[in-house]
Amino acid sequence: MTTSDTPVLEARGITKVFPGVVANQDVNLKLHKGEILALLGENGAGKSTLMNVIFGLYHPTEGEILVNGQPVRMKTPRDAIALGIGMVHQHFQLVPVMTVTDNIMLGDESVKNGLLDRRKVAARIKEISERYDMQVDTDAVIEDLPVGVRQRVEIVKSLYRNANILILDEPTAVLTPQEIEGLFRVMQTLKEQGNSIIFITHKLKEVLRIADRIMVLRGGRTVGEADPKTATQQQLAEMMVGREVILTVEKGAARPADVVLEIENLKASSDLGDPALRGVSLSVRSGEIVGVAGVQGNGQTELVEVITGLRKAEGGAVRIKGVDMTNASPRRVTHEGQSSHVPEDRHAYGMVDSYSIADNLVLNQYYLTPFARAATIQQNAIDEHAKALVAEFDVRTPSIHTHGGSLSGGNQQKMVVAREFSRPINLLIAAQPTRGIDVGSIEFIHNQIVTKRDEGVAVLLVSAELDEIMALSDRIAVMYKGEIIDIVDRKDATREGLGLLMAGVK
């Protein structure tokens, strides 16, 4: 790591107050040239707020920002960009129907003879891509690109604007293991070429591997720094949460009984019309957790969508407790099948951003007693239900009437989990249940999943996190190119063996 005495970026005494909430309290941060600084903290710890202050999206209530030792005042992100600061947000700021070139020059257009000079921009993008080993197709349309490549476009967009300080907000939350490896190679190259990076995350293994220094926030305050060479996951978890965190899942032996979910020779197509499921057969019994492992994009998403009624099956059958649910509506699967579903894309299928937390917590029950009577919504019952679940599932919010979309990603996930775990069910389908949430919340959700299993619920767990699959599952099915390549008992499973199966090697 190359550092000088003067930090390239410094935040001094930053306090940011929103109505009823102190998001940051007297936070200090220093970032040096050629350094990767990891910023750790629970959901709602104030990480994103601090970065939004640094990037000019928020104005601090108190405190100041310095760039290369000079105090600066940023009224908008344009000021931050002019100072060499770039930010890659957790939810990408790209226009899906536009090309890579048009997205990168949007707001900083290059014009020749009164027309957009796409050729010049594309040449600059190619130069940046080659310098940092981030190949992107300048003519590709964003919506046709995998998530990992979209993220690369965001990074190139910042570098195109001459950023030498990059803020990466939860950059690995939606990436496959292979894409994460690619991102880390890019980060290392950026660092070696003198750029400085703030890496916001809650994934302890990643922090220990990639960071030069670790800073931990809790409750909007700085609680300390750690050296990744000597720190342990356990120490970091305790700094984040303020208590001892059990990083291993404590569960007894499964006691599986009758088959609840039966999938037979299931076939379905992807959104692009390609075969996504090629004759998948699988059963899940009450009292067991069956994990579905695989690199993202091998049919796991389509499998969950067919089971839950969100995608049409083109062949085969889905049965819940012996009842044919093939191509049943999501409402029938939910109520007649007594199923709950934690979707991998909470924004598309798990919540309504503009609805209150209280209303989001009854999205699939609002018309049932006690939440409705004679077609009239009973708001008091909905509110009381919400207060109980917010407390039980530790959803951090100023009010149950706050819009769901204004919560942090982790608290949105806890809101969805609270709704899906809080009613009597036979079948729980959990797709990426801990994506984008912190260690304290992961511990809580993992314990809730095991509790459901021990209550006799059949659990189908789909996760891109191999550690999560191995920690929770009683049996593990590995998907590859739309097929289940093998099913192994957890006691016989190893990371190496599962990794080979995920690569299609049986």
N, C-alpha and C positions, 0 to 999 in steps of 0.2 A: 504493500500500500504506500502510495506517495502522498504525503501530507505536508502542508506548510503551517506556519504559526497562525496565519489568518484563515479562518474558515471561508469556504466559497459561499456558504449560506449559514445564517445564524438567526434563530428566533429567541428573543429575550422577553421574559415575563409575559408571555401571551396569555391573556384571559379573554374568553369569548362567552358572552351571556346571551341566551335566547329567553323569551318570556317563560319564566318558571323553571328554566334549566341553565345551570352553569356547565357548559360543555368542555371548556378548558379553564384551568385555574393556575396562573403563574407558571406556565410551561416554558422551559428553556431547551434549545436544541442547537447542536453544532454539526455541520457536515463539512468534511474536508475534501480537497481535490483528490480524485482517484480512489474514492472510498464508497463502499456499500454499507449504508446504515440501515439496519432493520428496525422498524417501529412495531413493537408488539403490544397487544392489549385485547381485552375482551370486546365484544360488540357493545358499542355505547361508551367505550373508554375515552373517546375524544380523538382518535387517530385521524379519521377522515376530516373532522372539523378543523384540526390543526393544519392539515395539508391544504384544505380549502382556503384557510387564511393566508398561507404561504403563496398560494397560486392566485390570490386576488379575487376569489369567488365570494369570500366573506371579509368584512373589515373587523379587525380585533377591537374588543371593548377597551383593552389595555395592552401595552407592550409594543415592541417594534421588531421589524425584520431588517436584517442587514445582508447585503450581497457583496462579497469580496471586501468586507469590512466597512462598507458605506451604508448608512441608514437609507432605506427606500420606502416609498409610499405607493402601494399598488391599489389603484381604484378598481381595476378590472383585470381579468386574465391576460388581456392584450399587453398590459404593463409588465406582467410576470414573464410573458413570452419574449418581450423586448429585452429583458434582463437575462435571458438564457435559461429560463425555467420552463420545463415541459411536464405535463401530467397525463398519465394514461389511467383513465378512470376504470373502475370495476365493471361498469356498464358502458360499453364502447360508444364513443361519440362519432359514429360513422353513419352516412346515408346509404341504406342497403342497396338502392337501385342505381347508385352511381359507381363509376369505375374507381380503381385504386388511385389513379392519377388525379381524377376530379376531386376525390375526397381529400387527398393530401394537400392540394393547392387551394381548397375551399377557404375563403377568407384571406388568402395571400396569393391571389391570382397573378399569373405571368401573362402579359398581353403583348402582342406584336401586330402592328398594322391594324389595330382595333379589334383583333380576334385573340381568343385564348391560345397561348403558345404551349399546347400540350406536349409537343415534341421536346421542347427545352426542359419542361418539368419532368417528363419521363426520363430524360437523360440524367438529370440530377438525382432522381429517385434511384436509378440504376447504380449510379456512383456511390450513393450512401449505402445501398443494399450490399454492394460488393465490399465496401470498406469494413462493414460490421458483420459480414457473413449472414445477411438476412434477406434471402432471395424472395422477391415478390413479383408477381406478374402485373405490370402497370396497367394492362388492358382488362384485367379480370374485374367482374362486377362483384361488389362486396358480399351480396347475399349468397353468392355461389361458393364462397370461400369457407374452409373450416375455421373454427373459433381461434385456433392457435395462429393461423395466418392473419386473421383480422387484427389480433393483438399486435402482430409484427407491423402491420400497416400503421397502427396507432403510434408505435415507437418511431417508425420512419417519419411519420408526420411531425413529431416533435423535433427530430434531428434535422428535418428539412427546414425548420424554423430556427436552426442554429442553437438548439438547446444543449447546454453542457451539464445541466442539473436536471435529472429525471426523477419524477415521483411516480412510482408504480403502486397503484392502490389495489390490493388483493389480486395480483396478476395471475396467480395460479389457481384461483377458485373454480374456473370452468375449463381447465386444461387437462388433457390426458397425461399419463406419466411421460410419454414420449415428447409431448409438446412442452412439458415442464423442463425436461432435459434440454430441449432446444432453447427455451427462454434463458436458462442459466448460462448456456454457452454465450448467448448474446450479451447478457449482463457482464460476464467476465471480459468479453472483448471490449465493451464500452468502458469498463473500469481501466483496462490496460491502456486504452487510448486517452486516458485523462479525464473521462467524464465521472460525475458523482451521482450516486443513486440513493434515493430513499425508498426502501422496500417495505411496504405495509402488508402485514400478514398476521395469521394466528397459527400457522403451521410450524411447529417447533423444530421438526427435523430439517425443514428447508432453511430456517434461520441459522441453525448451527452449521449448515453446510456452506451457505453462500455469503453470509454477512462477515464484515470486518469488525463491526461493533453492533451491539444490541441495546436499544433503549425501550423501556417498558412504561406504558401509561396505565393507570387504573383510576377510574372515577374522575377522569379529566385532569389528573395530576401526574407528574413524573414520579415514579416510585423507585427508579434506579436504572443503572446500566449494567451490562454483562459482557464478558469476553467470550465469544463463541469457542475459543480454544479450550477454555476450562469449564464453561457452564454446562449444565445437564438439562434435559427436557423437564425433569421434575422441578428443578430450581426455577426455571423460567415459568412453568405453569403456576407455581405458588406465588411468584411475583405478580403474574397477571391477575390471578383470582383472589389473592389475599388469604388463602387457606390451602391446606393440603389437598391435592387433586389426585384421585386414583386414575392413573393413565391406563391401567389394564382393566378389562371388563371382568367383573366377578360374577360368574354364573356356574350353577351346578349342571349335572348331566340332564340332557333332554329326556322327556318322557312322552314320545310321540304316540298318538292314538289314531283315530280315524282320518282318512283322507278328506281334506276340506277343499283344496284346489286341485283340479285335474286338467291338464292341458294335453291334448292329443293331436299330433301331426299338424301343428298350427302353421299356416302359411299366410303371409301378408307382404305388401309392397311398401317401399319407402315413399316419401313425398315426391321423389323424382320418378317414381314408377318402377324402380329396380327391385328385385327380390330382396326383402329384408329378413323374413322368417322363412326358412326352408325345411319345414316339417319338424317343428319343435315339440317335444313331448317331455312333460315334467309333472311331478305331483308334490304337494306340500301337505303334511299332516298337522293336525292340531297338536300344539305343544312342541313344535320344532321351528327352527329358523333355517330356511334354505337361502343361501346367498348365491347371487348370480354375478360372477366375475367376468371380466373381459375388457379389452381396450374399447373406449367409447366409440360407437359407430358400428358395432358388430351385431346389432339387432336388439340390444337390451331395451332401448327406448320404445321401439315398435312392439316388443313383447308386452311391456307394461300397458301401453296404450290399447292394445287389442283386449287384454284381460279386463281393463277398466271401462271399455266401451267407447274409447276416444278414437279408435281406428278400426276399420272393417277387416275382419278375417276373410281371406279368399279361399280358405280350406281348413279342415280340421275342426276341433271342438274345444270349448272352454266350459267346464262344469264346476259349480260351487256347491258343495254338499250334495252332489248327485244331480243337481238341477242344471239343465242346459242353459248357459248364459252366453252362448256364442252370438256375437253382434247385438247383445242386449244394450239398452241405453245406460249411460252412467248412473242415472237415478235408480234404475232397476238393480244394477249391480250393487249399488250402495245400500239400498234398503232391503230388497228381497234377498240379496246375497249376504247382507250384514257385513259389508266390507268397508274398509277405510283405505284411503289412498293419499300418501304424501308424494306429490309429483316432483319430478326433477326440475321442472321449470315452474317455480311458484308463481311467477308473474302471469304466465299464460294460463295456468290451470288451477292454481292453488289459492288465489286471492283476487280481490278487486281493489286496485290501488286507491281509488277515490272513495271507497266505503270506509266507515269507521271500523276500529278494531272490534267493537261489539257486534257489528253486522257481519264482519268477516268470520267471526267465530260461530255463526249459525247459517253459513251459506248453504249447507245441505240439509238444514233442519228448520229453517225459518217458518215453514208452513205447518209444522207439527206442534202438538201440545208439548210444553206450555207456552211456546213462543208465538202461537197463533190460536185464536179462538173465533170460530164462525167467520173465517176469512179476514179477520182483523188482527194485525200485528200487535203483540203484547210487548211493548218496548221495555217496560219495567222488568219483565222476566228475562228478556235478552240482556239487559244491562247487568242484572244480578249474576247471570250465567257468565258474562264477560269478566266481571270483577273476580269471581272465584277462579277462573282459568288463568287470568293474568297473574294472580298471586301464586297459583300452584305451579305454573310453568315459567315463572320469572320473566315475563315479557316486560321489558323496560320501556315505559311510556309515561308521559305526563298525565294521560287520561285515556279511558276506554273509548272516548269519542274522537281521539286523534285518528287521522286517516292512516290506513295500513301502509300506504305508499311512502309515508314520511318516516317510517321506522327504519333503523339500520337493517342490513340484510339478515343478520343473525336473529334479530328480534322478529322480523317477518317470518323467518323459518320456524321460530318457536311458536308464533301465533298459529301457523298452519298445523304444526304438530299437536298443539293444544286441542285444536278442533277435532283432529282425526283420531286422537288417542282417548278422548274423553267420553265416548259413548260405547254401549255394548256391541262387540263385533266378534265375528268368527274368523275373519281374514284381514290381515294387515299387509298392504303392499306399500313398501317404503322404498322410493327411488331417490338415491343420493340424499338421505335424510339429514346429513350433517354438512352438506356442501356450504361453504362460506360462513361457518360459525366457529366460535372459539372453544378452547379446551374445556372450560367449565360447562358450557352448554352441551358439548359433545358427550361429556361424562353423563349428564342428566338424561339426554335422549337415548344413549346406549342402555342406561339402566331401565328406562321406560320400555324399550323394545324387549329386553330380557324379561321384564315383569309381565308384559303381554304374553310372551311365550309361556311363562310359568302359570299364567291364568288359563292356558289351554287354547290360546289363539294360534292360528297358523300364520307364520310370518314369511313373506317373500321379500328379501332384501336385495336391492340392486344398487351396487356402488362401484365407482371407479377407484375407490381407495382400497387397495389390497389389504392394508392393515385392518381396516374396518370389517371387511369380509371375513378375515381370519379370526378376528376377535369375537365376532358375534355368531357366526354360522355354526350349525350342527352338521349340515351337508353343504357342499359347494358345487354348483353347476357352472362350467366355464363355457362361454359363448364365443364362437369364432365364425365370422362370415355367415351369420344367420342360422347357425346350427349349434346345438349343445354338443361340444366335442367330447366332454366327459363329465361325470358326476363323482366326486370323491367325498368320503367321510372326513370331517375336520381333523380327526386324530391322525389321519394318514397324509394330510396336506402339508406341503412345504412351499415357501415363497418361490424357490427355484422351480419346483414342479409345476406350480400354478402359472408361473411366468412363461414356461415353455408351452403349456396348453394355450395360454392367451395369445401366443405367437403362432398357434396352429400346429404345434409339434406334439403329437400324442405318444 
